[in-house]
Amino acid sequence: MQSTDPIQIEVEFFGALREYGDRIALTVAPRADVRQVKRALAEALPPHAHPLLERSALAEEETILTSEWVLSRPTRLLALPPVNGG
């Protein structure tokens, strides 16, 4: 049986997202997907951060997360904004 308890995650910010701090701790629903984690981040950050957040990728360790990814345990994620240049 799967737990229905909320899951604690930490999201570390990189690049332009560092304007909002180095990291943030969030509580999300079990089995949250990337979209739900980004929604929780948007609720925690000021509105002017939302466009950048929408274009940012989430990663776990060295893996960029796809939309099929589902949270199953407490973890540390990385928020990676898009970068310009060659």
Phi and psi in radians as a Rosetta constraint file:
Dihedral C 1 N 2 CA 2 C 2 CIRCULARHARMONIC -1.504 0.35
Dihedral N 2 CA 2 C 2 N 3 CIRCULARHARMONIC 2.570 0.35
Dihedral C 2 N 3 CA 3 C 3 CIRCULARHARMONIC -1.280 0.35
Dihedral N 3 CA 3 C 3 N 4 CIRCULARHARMONIC 2.577 0.35
Dihedral C 3 N 4 CA 4 C 4 CIRCULARHARMONIC -1.845 0.35
Dihedral N 4 CA 4 C 4 N 5 CIRCULARHARMONIC 0.112 0.35
Dihedral C 4 N 5 CA 5 C 5 CIRCULARHARMONIC -1.265 0.35
Dihedral N 5 CA 5 C 5 N 6 CIRCULARHARMONIC 2.458 0.35
Dihedral C 5 N 6 CA 6 C 6 CIRCULARHARMONIC -1.011 0.35
Dihedral N 6 CA 6 C 6 N 7 CIRCULARHARMONIC 2.682 0.35
Dihedral C 6 N 7 CA 7 C 7 CIRCULARHARMONIC -1.964 0.35
Dihedral N 7 CA 7 C 7 N 8 CIRCULARHARMONIC 2.339 0.35
Dihedral C 7 N 8 CA 8 C 8 CIRCULARHARMONIC -1.510 0.35
Dihedral N 8 CA 8 C 8 N 9 CIRCULARHARMONIC 2.279 0.35
Dihedral C 8 N 9 CA 9 C 9 CIRCULARHARMONIC -2.289 0.35
Dihedral N 9 CA 9 C 9 N 10 CIRCULARHARMONIC 2.762 0.35
Dihedral C 9 N 10 CA 10 C 10 CIRCULARHARMONIC -2.110 0.35
Dihedral N 10 CA 10 C 10 N 11 CIRCULARHARMONIC 2.325 0.35
Dihedral C 10 N 11 CA 11 C 11 CIRCULARHARMONIC -2.029 0.35
Dihedral N 11 CA 11 C 11 N 12 CIRCULARHARMONIC 2.115 0.35
Dihedral C 11 N 12 CA 12 C 12 CIRCULARHARMONIC -1.675 0.35
Dihedral N 12 CA 12 C 12 N 13 CIRCULARHARMONIC 2.322 0.35
Dihedral C 12 N 13 CA 13 C 13 CIRCULARHARMONIC -1.653 0.35
Dihedral N 13 CA 13 C 13 N 14 CIRCULARHARMONIC 2.517 0.35
Dihedral C 13 N 14 CA 14 C 14 CIRCULARHARMONIC -2.237 0.35
Dihedral N 14 CA 14 C 14 N 15 CIRCULARHARMONIC 2.876 0.35
Dihedral C 14 N 15 CA 15 C 15 CIRCULARHARMONIC 0.971 0.35
Dihedral N 15 CA 15 C 15 N 16 CIRCULARHARMONIC -2.406 0.35
Dihedral C 15 N 16 CA 16 C 16 CIRCULARHARMONIC -1.089 0.35
Dihedral N 16 CA 16 C 16 N 17 CIRCULARHARMONIC -0.378 0.35
Dihedral C 16 N 17 CA 17 C 17 CIRCULARHARMONIC -1.220 0.35
Dihedral N 17 CA 17 C 17 N 18 CIRCULARHARMONIC -0.269 0.35
Dihedral C 17 N 18 CA 18 C 18 CIRCULARHARMONIC -1.103 0.35
Dihedral N 18 CA 18 C 18 N 19 CIRCULARHARMONIC -0.282 0.35
Dihedral C 18 N 19 CA 19 C 19 CIRCULARHARMONIC -0.984 0.35
Dihedral N 19 CA 19 C 19 N 20 CIRCULARHARMONIC -0.413 0.35
Dihedral C 19 N 20 CA 20 C 20 CIRCULARHARMONIC -1.796 0.35
Dihedral N 20 CA 20 C 20 N 21 CIRCULARHARMONIC 0.240 0.35
Dihedral C 20 N 21 CA 21 C 21 CIRCULARHARMONIC 2.001 0.35
Dihedral N 21 CA 21 C 21 N 22 CIRCULARHARMONIC 3.087 0.35
Dihedral C 21 N 22 CA 22 C 22 CIRCULARHARMONIC -1.428 0.35
Dihedral N 22 CA 22 C 22 N 23 CIRCULARHARMONIC -0.602 0.35
Dihedral C 22 N 23 CA 23 C 23 CIRCULARHARMONIC -2.841 0.35
Dihedral N 23 CA 23 C 23 N 24 CIRCULARHARMONIC 2.927 0.35
Dihedral C 23 N 24 CA 24 C 24 CIRCULARHARMONIC -2.527 0.35
Dihedral N 24 CA 24 C 24 N 25 CIRCULARHARMONIC 2.508 0.35
Dihedral C 24 N 25 CA 25 C 25 CIRCULARHARMONIC -1.744 0.35
Dihedral N 25 CA 25 C 25 N 26 CIRCULARHARMONIC 2.374 0.35
Dihedral C 25 N 26 CA 26 C 26 CIRCULARHARMONIC -2.320 0.35
Dihedral N 26 CA 26 C 26 N 27 CIRCULARHARMONIC 2.736 0.35
Dihedral C 26 N 27 CA 27 C 27 CIRCULARHARMONIC -2.028 0.35
Dihedral N 27 CA 27 C 27 N 28 CIRCULARHARMONIC 2.181 0.35
Dihedral C 27 N 28 CA 28 C 28 CIRCULARHARMONIC -2.248 0.35
Dihedral N 28 CA 28 C 28 N 29 CIRCULARHARMONIC 2.880 0.35
Dihedral C 28 N 29 CA 29 C 29 CIRCULARHARMONIC -1.210 0.35
Dihedral N 29 CA 29 C 29 N 30 CIRCULARHARMONIC 2.600 0.35
Dihedral C 29 N 30 CA 30 C 30 CIRCULARHARMONIC -1.081 0.35
Dihedral N 30 CA 30 C 30 N 31 CIRCULARHARMONIC 2.565 0.35
Dihedral C 30 N 31 CA 31 C 31 CIRCULARHARMONIC 1.180 0.35
Dihedral N 31 CA 31 C 31 N 32 CIRCULARHARMONIC 0.380 0.35
Dihedral C 31 N 32 CA 32 C 32 CIRCULARHARMONIC -1.140 0.35
Dihedral N 32 CA 32 C 32 N 33 CIRCULARHARMONIC 2.516 0.35
Dihedral C 32 N 33 CA 33 C 33 CIRCULARHARMONIC -1.787 0.35
Dihedral N 33 CA 33 C 33 N 34 CIRCULARHARMONIC -3.109 0.35
Dihedral C 33 N 34 CA 34 C 34 CIRCULARHARMONIC -1.007 0.35
Dihedral N 34 CA 34 C 34 N 35 CIRCULARHARMONIC -0.759 0.35
Dihedral C 34 N 35 CA 35 C 35 CIRCULARHARMONIC -1.056 0.35
Dihedral N 35 CA 35 C 35 N 36 CIRCULARHARMONIC -0.732 0.35
Dihedral C 35 N 36 CA 36 C 36 CIRCULARHARMONIC -1.218 0.35
Dihedral N 36 CA 36 C 36 N 37 CIRCULARHARMONIC -0.637 0.35
Dihedral C 36 N 37 CA 37 C 37 CIRCULARHARMONIC -1.144 0.35
Dihedral N 37 CA 37 C 37 N 38 CIRCULARHARMONIC -0.757 0.35
Dihedral C 37 N 38 CA 38 C 38 CIRCULARHARMONIC -1.105 0.35
Dihedral N 38 CA 38 C 38 N 39 CIRCULARHARMONIC -0.624 0.35
Dihedral C 38 N 39 CA 39 C 39 CIRCULARHARMONIC -1.119 0.35
Dihedral N 39 CA 39 C 39 N 40 CIRCULARHARMONIC -0.737 0.35
Dihedral C 39 N 40 CA 40 C 40 CIRCULARHARMONIC -1.123 0.35
Dihedral N 40 CA 40 C 40 N 41 CIRCULARHARMONIC -0.682 0.35
Dihedral C 40 N 41 CA 41 C 41 CIRCULARHARMONIC -1.097 0.35
Dihedral N 41 CA 41 C 41 N 42 CIRCULARHARMONIC -0.777 0.35
Dihedral C 41 N 42 CA 42 C 42 CIRCULARHARMONIC -1.058 0.35
Dihedral N 42 CA 42 C 42 N 43 CIRCULARHARMONIC -0.651 0.35
Dihedral C 42 N 43 CA 43 C 43 CIRCULARHARMONIC -1.173 0.35
Dihedral N 43 CA 43 C 43 N 44 CIRCULARHARMONIC -0.485 0.35
Dihedral C 43 N 44 CA 44 C 44 CIRCULARHARMONIC -1.570 0.35
Dihedral N 44 CA 44 C 44 N 45 CIRCULARHARMONIC -0.288 0.35
Dihedral C 44 N 45 CA 45 C 45 CIRCULARHARMONIC -1.870 0.35
Dihedral N 45 CA 45 C 45 N 46 CIRCULARHARMONIC 2.777 0.35
Dihedral C 45 N 46 CA 46 C 46 CIRCULARHARMONIC -1.135 0.35
Dihedral N 46 CA 46 C 46 N 47 CIRCULARHARMONIC 2.681 0.35
Dihedral C 46 N 47 CA 47 C 47 CIRCULARHARMONIC -0.965 0.35
Dihedral N 47 CA 47 C 47 N 48 CIRCULARHARMONIC -0.582 0.35
Dihedral C 47 N 48 CA 48 C 48 CIRCULARHARMONIC -1.219 0.35
Dihedral N 48 CA 48 C 48 N 49 CIRCULARHARMONIC -0.165 0.35
Dihedral C 48 N 49 CA 49 C 49 CIRCULARHARMONIC -1.480 0.35
Dihedral N 49 CA 49 C 49 N 50 CIRCULARHARMONIC -0.288 0.35
Dihedral C 49 N 50 CA 50 C 50 CIRCULARHARMONIC -1.058 0.35
Dihedral N 50 CA 50 C 50 N 51 CIRCULARHARMONIC -0.776 0.35
Dihedral C 50 N 51 CA 51 C 51 CIRCULARHARMONIC -1.048 0.35
Dihedral N 51 CA 51 C 51 N 52 CIRCULARHARMONIC -0.723 0.35
Dihedral C 51 N 52 CA 52 C 52 CIRCULARHARMONIC -1.157 0.35
Dihedral N 52 CA 52 C 52 N 53 CIRCULARHARMONIC -0.730 0.35
Dihedral C 52 N 53 CA 53 C 53 CIRCULARHARMONIC -1.085 0.35
Dihedral N 53 CA 53 C 53 N 54 CIRCULARHARMONIC -0.699 0.35
Dihedral C 53 N 54 CA 54 C 54 CIRCULARHARMONIC -1.055 0.35
Dihedral N 54 CA 54 C 54 N 55 CIRCULARHARMONIC -0.598 0.35
Dihedral C 54 N 55 CA 55 C 55 CIRCULARHARMONIC -1.563 0.35
Dihedral N 55 CA 55 C 55 N 56 CIRCULARHARMONIC -0.078 0.35
Dihedral C 55 N 56 CA 56 C 56 CIRCULARHARMONIC -1.505 0.35
Dihedral N 56 CA 56 C 56 N 57 CIRCULARHARMONIC 2.657 0.35
Dihedral C 56 N 57 CA 57 C 57 CIRCULARHARMONIC -1.714 0.35
Dihedral N 57 CA 57 C 57 N 58 CIRCULARHARMONIC 2.705 0.35
Dihedral C 57 N 58 CA 58 C 58 CIRCULARHARMONIC -1.932 0.35
Dihedral N 58 CA 58 C 58 N 59 CIRCULARHARMONIC 2.485 0.35
Dihedral C 58 N 59 CA 59 C 59 CIRCULARHARMONIC -2.344 0.35
Dihedral N 59 CA 59 C 59 N 60 CIRCULARHARMONIC 2.711 0.35
Dihedral C 59 N 60 CA 60 C 60 CIRCULARHARMONIC -2.166 0.35
Dihedral N 60 CA 60 C 60 N 61 CIRCULARHARMONIC 2.008 0.35
Dihedral C 60 N 61 CA 61 C 61 CIRCULARHARMONIC 1.002 0.35
Dihedral N 61 CA 61 C 61 N 62 CIRCULARHARMONIC -1.952 0.35
Dihedral C 61 N 62 CA 62 C 62 CIRCULARHARMONIC -1.893 0.35
Dihedral N 62 CA 62 C 62 N 63 CIRCULARHARMONIC 0.260 0.35
Dihedral C 62 N 63 CA 63 C 63 CIRCULARHARMONIC -1.974 0.35
Dihedral N 63 CA 63 C 63 N 64 CIRCULARHARMONIC 2.134 0.35
Dihedral C 63 N 64 CA 64 C 64 CIRCULARHARMONIC -1.265 0.35
Dihedral N 64 CA 64 C 64 N 65 CIRCULARHARMONIC 2.295 0.35
Dihedral C 64 N 65 CA 65 C 65 CIRCULARHARMONIC -1.485 0.35
Dihedral N 65 CA 65 C 65 N 66 CIRCULARHARMONIC 2.381 0.35
Dihedral C 65 N 66 CA 66 C 66 CIRCULARHARMONIC -1.607 0.35
Dihedral N 66 CA 66 C 66 N 67 CIRCULARHARMONIC 2.998 0.35
Dihedral C 66 N 67 CA 67 C 67 CIRCULARHARMONIC -1.151 0.35
Dihedral N 67 CA 67 C 67 N 68 CIRCULARHARMONIC -0.299 0.35
Dihedral C 67 N 68 CA 68 C 68 CIRCULARHARMONIC -1.428 0.35
Dihedral N 68 CA 68 C 68 N 69 CIRCULARHARMONIC -0.234 0.35
Dihedral C 68 N 69 CA 69 C 69 CIRCULARHARMONIC -1.085 0.35
Dihedral N 69 CA 69 C 69 N 70 CIRCULARHARMONIC 2.443 0.35
Dihedral C 69 N 70 CA 70 C 70 CIRCULARHARMONIC -2.304 0.35
Dihedral N 70 CA 70 C 70 N 71 CIRCULARHARMONIC 2.325 0.35
Dihedral C 70 N 71 CA 71 C 71 CIRCULARHARMONIC -1.257 0.35
Dihedral N 71 CA 71 C 71 N 72 CIRCULARHARMONIC 2.226 0.35
Dihedral C 71 N 72 CA 72 C 72 CIRCULARHARMONIC -2.146 0.35
Dihedral N 72 CA 72 C 72 N 73 CIRCULARHARMONIC -0.131 0.35
Dihedral C 72 N 73 CA 73 C 73 CIRCULARHARMONIC -2.794 0.35
Dihedral N 73 CA 73 C 73 N 74 CIRCULARHARMONIC 2.855 0.35
Dihedral C 73 N 74 CA 74 C 74 CIRCULARHARMONIC -1.010 0.35
Dihedral N 74 CA 74 C 74 N 75 CIRCULARHARMONIC 2.435 0.35
Dihedral C 74 N 75 CA 75 C 75 CIRCULARHARMONIC -2.733 0.35
Dihedral N 75 CA 75 C 75 N 76 CIRCULARHARMONIC 2.994 0.35
Dihedral C 75 N 76 CA 76 C 76 CIRCULARHARMONIC -1.975 0.35
Dihedral N 76 CA 76 C 76 N 77 CIRCULARHARMONIC 2.160 0.35
Dihedral C 76 N 77 CA 77 C 77 CIRCULARHARMONIC -1.913 0.35
Dihedral N 77 CA 77 C 77 N 78 CIRCULARHARMONIC 2.804 0.35
Dihedral C 77 N 78 CA 78 C 78 CIRCULARHARMONIC -2.030 0.35
Dihedral N 78 CA 78 C 78 N 79 CIRCULARHARMONIC 2.308 0.35
Dihedral C 78 N 79 CA 79 C 79 CIRCULARHARMONIC -1.767 0.35
Dihedral N 79 CA 79 C 79 N 80 CIRCULARHARMONIC 2.019 0.35
Dihedral C 79 N 80 CA 80 C 80 CIRCULARHARMONIC -2.013 0.35
Dihedral N 80 CA 80 C 80 N 81 CIRCULARHARMONIC 1.842 0.35
Dihedral C 80 N 81 CA 81 C 81 CIRCULARHARMONIC -1.265 0.35
Dihedral N 81 CA 81 C 81 N 82 CIRCULARHARMONIC 2.813 0.35
Dihedral C 81 N 82 CA 82 C 82 CIRCULARHARMONIC -1.136 0.35
Dihedral N 82 CA 82 C 82 N 83 CIRCULARHARMONIC 2.674 0.35
Dihedral C 82 N 83 CA 83 C 83 CIRCULARHARMONIC -2.103 0.35
Dihedral N 83 CA 83 C 83 N 84 CIRCULARHARMONIC 2.650 0.35
Dihedral C 83 N 84 CA 84 C 84 CIRCULARHARMONIC -1.775 0.35
Dihedral N 84 CA 84 C 84 N 85 CIRCULARHARMONIC 2.818 0.35
Dihedral C 84 N 85 CA 85 C 85 CIRCULARHARMONIC 1.864 0.35
Dihedral N 85 CA 85 C 85 N 86 CIRCULARHARMONIC -3.055 0.35
